[in-house]
Structure formats: structure tokens, C-alpha cells
């Protein structure tokens, strides 16, 4: 955890604390980050991975992921996303398919259709699209063969 996050009592994007309002843990817990798209980076293409991904920069394409993803406040993503858990503080334009928990933090802006087992939308977050709730662990499929949503 960064010193700034530590000073704020662990309220960073990867905080392991529980939300006092819901009593739930964040979708993406603290842990080793395997892939980072930095604030000044731009990535276009298909990202296939299974570890923890953090996106702070720009990403355009497709993400097919077996693990957890965190989109930081500066993250701008134009892609269909498949993941286990997804925590969003930035902006996503595209369809999202999460087998576990999708958490939209207060600064999140999501445009596109979502299919999730668990959904948490914080006050201040923006979501424009349709949502489908599924049983936990049910297979993904919302983004397959569908174009990325347009803003």
C-alpha cells in the first residue's frame, strides 16, 4: 500500500478494509499486481492474462482475463472486458462480463452492458447501459461477438 493510502487509513483502490455501509470487502483485494498499464501508457490490442491487472492509462481493444482487474481514476478503457472481479474508479466504454463482483467507486463512469454475479455502485458513480445478474460463478458471455458500446 502506498504511503498516501496508508495515511488515509487504507482507503486506496486495493484496500482490504470492509465498506462500513455494505459490510462487504472490495471486489479487488490488495495483492501482487502482475500487469500495470501506467498513467502515461497507451495500449491497443487484446490482453489475455490471469493475474491482477491495474490500468491507470489508456486501453483500447479486448480484455479476456481470468483474474481481477482494477481501473484507476486516470484509467480510460474502450474495450469489452471479461474478468473474475472488476473494481472501477476510472472510465469504461464497453461491455463488461464479470463472474464475481463489479464495484463502481464514486469516480467511476461506465457506458455499456454488464453481466455480473454481484454489483456495488457507490454514490457518485455513473452507469449507462443494461445489467444482467447471474448466479455466482456462472459462465461469462455478454461481450462475446458484440461490438464495444459507443459513448
C-alpha positions as CSV (number, residue, x, y, z in Angstrom):
1,X,0.0,0.0,0.0
2,X,1.3,3.5,-0.8
3,X,2.2,5.8,2.0
4,X,-0.6,8.1,0.9
5,X,-3.1,5.2,1.1
6,X,-1.7,4.2,4.5
7,X,-2.1,7.8,5.7
8,X,-5.7,7.7,4.6
9,X,-6.3,4.6,6.7
10,X,-6.1,2.1,3.8
11,X,-8.7,3.7,1.6
12,X,-6.8,3.1,-1.6
13,X,-8.1,1.2,-4.7
14,X,-6.7,-2.0,-3.3
15,X,-7.8,-1.6,0.3
16,X,-8.6,-4.7,2.3
17,X,-11.0,-3.0,4.6
18,X,-14.7,-3.6,4.6
19,X,-17.2,-1.0,3.4
20,X,-19.0,0.3,6.5
21,X,-22.2,0.8,4.6
22,X,-22.5,-2.6,3.0
23,X,-20.1,-4.7,5.2
24,X,-18.5,-6.1,2.0
25,X,-14.9,-6.3,1.0
26,X,-13.8,-4.6,-2.2
27,X,-14.0,-6.6,-5.4
28,X,-10.2,-6.4,-5.9
29,X,-8.2,-7.0,-2.8
30,X,-4.6,-5.9,-2.1
31,X,-2.1,-8.2,-3.6
32,X,0.7,-8.5,-6.1
33,X,0.0,-6.6,-9.3
34,X,1.1,-8.7,-12.3
35,X,0.3,-6.2,-15.1
36,X,0.2,-2.4,-15.0
37,X,-0.8,-0.1,-17.8
38,X,0.7,3.1,-16.3
39,X,-0.8,6.6,-16.3
40,X,1.2,7.8,-19.3
41,X,0.9,4.5,-21.2
42,X,-1.5,3.7,-24.1
43,X,-2.3,0.1,-25.1
44,X,-4.2,-1.1,-28.1
45,X,-5.0,-4.8,-28.7
46,X,-6.1,-7.9,-26.9
47,X,-4.9,-8.5,-23.3
48,X,-5.0,-12.2,-22.1
49,X,-3.9,-12.7,-18.6
50,X,-4.7,-14.5,-15.3
51,X,-3.0,-12.3,-12.6
52,X,-4.0,-9.0,-11.1
53,X,-4.2,-6.1,-13.7
54,X,-4.2,-2.4,-12.9
55,X,-5.0,0.1,-15.6
56,X,-4.1,3.8,-15.0
57,X,-3.6,4.8,-18.6
58,X,-5.5,4.3,-21.9
59,X,-6.6,0.9,-23.1
60,X,-8.4,0.1,-26.3
61,X,-9.3,-3.4,-27.5
62,X,-10.4,-6.5,-25.7
63,X,-9.6,-7.9,-22.2
64,X,-10.1,-11.6,-21.6
65,X,-9.0,-12.1,-18.0
66,X,-9.3,-15.0,-15.5
67,X,-8.3,-12.8,-12.6
68,X,-9.1,-9.4,-11.1
69,X,-8.8,-6.0,-12.7
70,X,-8.7,-2.5,-11.2
71,X,-9.2,0.6,-13.3
72,X,-7.7,3.6,-11.5
73,X,-9.2,7.1,-11.6
74,X,-7.0,8.1,-14.5
75,X,-7.8,4.9,-16.4
76,X,-9.7,5.3,-19.8
77,X,-10.8,2.0,-21.2
78,X,-12.6,1.4,-24.5
79,X,-13.0,-2.4,-24.6
80,X,-15.2,-5.4,-23.9
81,X,-14.0,-6.9,-20.6
82,X,-14.2,-10.4,-19.1
83,X,-12.8,-10.9,-15.6
84,X,-13.4,-12.6,-12.3
85,X,-13.7,-9.3,-10.3
86,X,-13.5,-5.7,-11.5
87,X,-13.1,-2.5,-9.5
88,X,-13.6,0.7,-11.4
89,X,-12.6,4.2,-10.4
90,X,-12.0,5.5,-14.0
91,X,-13.9,5.4,-17.2
92,X,-15.0,2.3,-19.3
93,X,-16.9,2.3,-22.6
94,X,-17.7,-1.3,-23.5
95,X,-19.5,-4.4,-22.3
96,X,-18.4,-6.0,-19.0
97,X,-18.8,-9.6,-18.1
98,X,-17.7,-10.4,-14.5
99,X,-18.2,-13.9,-13.0
100,X,-17.8,-12.3,-9.5
101,X,-18.1,-8.8,-8.2
102,X,-18.2,-5.5,-10.2
103,X,-17.6,-2.5,-8.0
104,X,-18.1,1.1,-9.3
105,X,-16.3,3.6,-7.0
106,X,-17.6,7.2,-6.7
107,X,-15.4,8.4,-9.6
108,X,-16.4,5.6,-12.0
109,X,-18.1,6.2,-15.4
110,X,-19.3,3.1,-17.2
111,X,-21.1,3.1,-20.6
112,X,-22.1,-0.4,-21.8
113,X,-24.0,-3.5,-20.8
114,X,-22.9,-5.5,-17.8
115,X,-23.4,-9.1,-16.6
116,X,-22.3,-9.8,-13.1
117,X,-22.9,-12.0,-10.1
118,X,-22.5,-9.1,-7.6
119,X,-22.8,-5.4,-8.2
120,X,-21.9,-2.5,-6.0
121,X,-22.4,1.1,-7.2
122,X,-21.1,3.8,-4.9
123,X,-22.9,7.2,-4.7
124,X,-21.5,9.4,-7.4
125,X,-20.7,6.6,-9.8
126,X,-22.3,6.8,-13.3
127,X,-23.6,3.8,-15.2
128,X,-25.4,3.9,-18.6
129,X,-26.4,0.5,-20.0
130,X,-28.3,-2.6,-19.1
131,X,-27.4,-5.0,-16.3
132,X,-27.9,-8.7,-16.0
133,X,-27.5,-10.5,-12.7
134,X,-26.3,-14.1,-12.8
135,X,-25.6,-16.8,-10.3
136,X,-22.1,-16.6,-8.8
137,X,-19.6,-18.4,-11.0
138,X,-22.0,-18.7,-14.0
139,X,-20.0,-18.5,-17.2
140,X,-19.3,-15.2,-18.9
141,X,-20.7,-14.3,-22.4
142,X,-22.0,-10.7,-22.6
143,X,-19.1,-9.3,-24.6
144,X,-18.6,-12.3,-26.9
145,X,-19.2,-11.3,-30.5
146,X,-20.7,-7.9,-29.6
147,X,-19.3,-4.6,-30.6
148,X,-17.9,-2.3,-27.9
149,X,-20.6,0.1,-26.7
150,X,-20.3,3.7,-28.1
151,X,-20.5,6.7,-25.9
